[in-house]
Amino acid sequence: MDDDCERMRQAMGDWRKGREERQRSWESEANRSRVASGLSNAPATVTTGSLAFRLAKSYLSPFAVNDALDYGSRDIPLHLFLPELSGYTRENWRRLFDEAKVAVNILPNESYPFMPGYAAHVSRAGAPLREGAGLAAYASPSSHKCFPEELLTGELTASDPVFMNCTSIGEPFANCTAYLYAPEKAYTISVRLSPAQTTQWRDLLPRIRSLVESWRHAAR
């Protein structure tokens, strides 16, 4: 490993040491007061591009959220907690780094064409490095020399692809981001997964997609 990679790994180690401080800062008295006064399960209308969703504010933030939010054509960030796929509550909001907390994004396809891009990468990747849990792993063409990346691909059903971009930097930084189309390819959903959660993708990803789609129907 060259010196540049070693320096980057050391910087990541410093970030790890700072996690406890970030956790303490997150649980500050100011944030506790914001949660006490602002956490709500009331519905909000959230839009991005031509898409509209109607969902509980607790999926967006543990703090106060407006009744209507327009993200322009940007992605909509959501926070779900396993196993129920619930939003923030007065108990779980403290869990800043809990692996049960899953970051999900709703991505308008016109701004985030991830799926065709990953499909093109796979078509040029040659033979997979390995296969397991219904996924084939390939060396990512966009991998940084210091941080190996892999591109994983599988299908929930025929013509229903899933792609995952996985980075392995060493614990606790290894992670994957999974991408899948919404019904009728109306938008793309990204889901940040821990390595252990990637083996549950056939169960977890359809549940998340169904939940997000129910919010889109509620907004009609």
Summary of the structure (lengths in Angstrom):
residues: 220
radius of gyration: 18.6
end to end distance: 54.1
largest distance: 55.1
contacts: 643
relative contact order: 0.13
helix: 35%
strand: 31%
